[in-house]
Amino acid sequence: MTTDIYKVGASTLATYIMKLWCRRNWWLIALPPAACLVLAAAVDVKFLLIALMMAFVILPPIMITVYFYHALAPEARMSILPHHTQLSEEGLRLVYEPMAEDIPARDDDMITWSRIKGIKITQEYIAYRLDSGKYCILLIPRSAFKSPEQYDGWIMMQKRYMAC
């Protein structure tokens, strides 16, 4: 089974990864400013300024680091470059398209089922979490399928292969 040619925008992939990171590390974002707000109410109003500095000066560089480390990883090419995906018993084969007439296509990538640590199906995407890292994600948009029947068939086949 094969999808149409698709690619996911870099901002879409970065947003997906950032949401995952924030869900896992919400306490890192919320607790220090919250503690400063409590101290501002109980001890001194100057802690309010510290909470604002944390929110506007310290947290953005942390988010930029997450972006550069995860969303710009070499594995991001699997979602960002134009390609189509083939589903088989061995796994997922990504067949890349040429970027331009004078630029040849990249070599195919093969992702075996053993490399896939989890699958999340959302309204917009099928997200495959790979073993390369916590945030190594392959996104396949729903628009990559010609019809809802093809999409449903893909879901059924991947469930069968992941169960093996």
C-alpha positions as CSV (number, residue, x, y, z in Angstrom):
1,M,0.0,0.0,0.0
2,T,1.4,3.4,-1.0
3,T,0.5,7.0,-0.1
4,D,0.4,9.9,-2.5
5,I,3.5,12.2,-2.6
6,Y,3.4,14.5,0.4
7,K,5.6,16.5,2.7
8,V,5.0,18.0,6.1
9,G,6.0,21.6,6.7
10,A,8.9,22.3,9.0
11,S,6.8,24.4,11.2
12,T,4.1,21.7,11.5
13,L,6.8,19.1,12.6
14,A,8.3,21.6,15.0
15,T,4.9,22.4,16.5
16,Y,4.1,18.7,16.9
17,I,7.5,18.1,18.6
18,M,7.1,21.2,20.8
19,K,3.7,20.0,22.0
20,L,5.2,16.6,22.9
21,W,8.0,18.3,24.8
22,C,5.7,20.6,26.7
23,R,3.4,17.7,27.7
24,R,6.3,15.8,29.1
25,N,8.1,18.8,30.7
26,W,5.2,21.0,31.8
27,W,6.5,21.1,35.3
28,L,9.8,22.7,34.0
29,I,7.8,25.5,32.4
30,A,5.1,26.0,35.1
31,L,6.6,25.4,38.5
32,P,9.4,28.0,38.7
33,P,7.2,31.0,37.6
34,A,4.4,29.6,39.8
35,A,6.7,29.5,42.8
36,C,7.8,33.0,42.2
37,L,4.2,34.1,42.0
38,V,3.5,32.5,45.4
39,L,6.6,34.2,46.8
40,A,5.4,37.5,45.3
41,A,2.1,37.2,47.1
42,A,3.5,36.0,50.4
43,V,6.9,37.6,50.7
44,D,7.7,40.5,48.3
45,V,6.3,41.8,45.1
46,K,9.7,41.8,43.5
47,F,9.3,38.0,42.9
48,L,6.6,39.0,40.4
49,L,9.4,40.5,38.3
50,I,11.4,37.3,38.6
51,A,8.4,35.3,37.4
52,L,8.1,37.6,34.4
53,M,11.8,37.3,33.6
54,M,11.5,33.5,33.7
55,A,8.5,33.6,31.4
56,F,9.9,36.0,28.9
57,V,13.7,35.7,29.1
58,I,14.6,32.2,30.3
59,L,11.9,30.0,28.8
60,P,12.2,31.1,25.1
61,P,15.9,30.0,24.8
62,I,14.9,26.7,26.3
63,M,12.2,26.3,23.6
64,I,14.7,27.3,20.9
65,T,17.1,24.7,22.2
66,V,14.4,22.1,21.9
67,Y,13.7,23.2,18.4
68,F,17.3,23.1,17.3
69,Y,18.0,19.8,19.0
70,H,14.9,17.8,17.9
71,A,13.1,19.5,15.0
72,L,16.4,20.1,13.1
73,A,17.7,16.5,13.6
74,P,18.7,14.6,10.5
75,E,15.6,12.3,11.0
76,A,13.3,15.3,10.4
77,R,14.0,14.8,6.6
78,M,11.6,11.8,6.8
79,S,8.7,14.2,7.2
80,I,9.9,17.4,5.6
81,L,11.2,16.2,2.2
82,P,8.7,15.4,-0.5
83,H,8.2,11.6,-0.7
84,H,5.6,8.8,-0.6
85,T,5.5,6.0,1.9
86,Q,5.0,2.3,1.2
87,L,3.6,0.0,3.9
88,S,4.8,-3.6,3.7
89,E,5.5,-6.6,6.0
90,E,9.0,-5.3,6.6
91,G,8.0,-1.8,7.6
92,L,7.7,1.6,6.1
93,R,9.8,2.5,3.0
94,L,10.1,6.2,2.3
95,V,10.7,6.9,-1.4
96,Y,12.0,10.5,-1.9
97,E,11.2,12.6,-4.9
98,P,13.8,14.8,-6.6
99,M,13.9,18.4,-5.2
100,A,14.5,19.8,-8.6
101,E,15.5,18.6,-12.1
102,D,19.2,19.0,-11.5
103,I,19.1,17.6,-7.9
104,P,18.7,13.8,-7.7
105,A,16.4,12.2,-5.2
106,R,17.7,11.0,-1.9
107,D,18.2,7.3,-1.3
108,D,15.1,5.5,0.1
109,D,14.8,5.1,3.9
110,M,13.5,1.8,5.4
111,I,11.9,1.9,8.8
112,T,11.4,-1.6,10.1
113,W,8.5,-2.3,12.4
114,S,11.0,-3.0,15.2
115,R,12.2,0.6,15.0
116,I,8.7,2.0,15.5
117,K,8.1,2.5,19.3
118,G,4.6,3.9,19.0
119,I,1.8,5.0,16.7
120,K,-0.5,7.9,17.5
121,I,-3.5,8.5,15.2
122,T,-4.9,12.1,15.4
123,Q,-7.4,13.9,13.3
124,E,-4.7,15.3,11.0
125,Y,-1.8,12.8,11.1
126,I,-0.5,9.4,11.7
127,A,2.5,9.9,13.9
128,Y,5.1,7.2,14.2
129,R,7.5,7.5,17.1
130,L,10.9,6.0,16.2
131,D,13.6,4.5,18.4
132,S,16.2,7.1,17.4
133,G,15.0,9.4,20.2
134,K,12.0,10.6,22.2
135,Y,11.1,13.2,19.7
136,C,12.1,11.4,16.5
137,I,8.7,11.5,14.7
138,L,7.5,10.5,11.3
139,L,4.2,12.3,10.4
140,I,1.9,11.1,7.6
141,P,-0.9,13.6,7.0
142,R,-4.4,12.3,6.3
143,S,-4.2,14.2,3.0
144,A,-1.6,11.8,1.8
145,F,-4.3,9.2,1.1
146,K,-6.5,9.3,-2.0
147,S,-9.6,8.2,-0.1
148,P,-11.0,7.5,3.3
149,E,-11.0,3.8,2.3
150,Q,-7.3,3.9,1.6
151,Y,-6.7,5.6,4.9
152,D,-8.7,3.0,6.8
153,G,-6.9,0.2,4.9
154,W,-3.6,1.7,5.9
155,I,-4.7,1.8,9.6
156,M,-5.8,-1.8,9.5
157,M,-2.6,-3.1,7.9
158,Q,-0.3,-1.2,10.3
159,K,-2.3,-2.7,13.2
160,R,-1.7,-6.1,11.9
161,Y,2.0,-5.6,11.4
162,M,2.6,-4.0,14.7
163,A,0.8,-6.8,16.5
164,C,3.2,-9.4,15.0
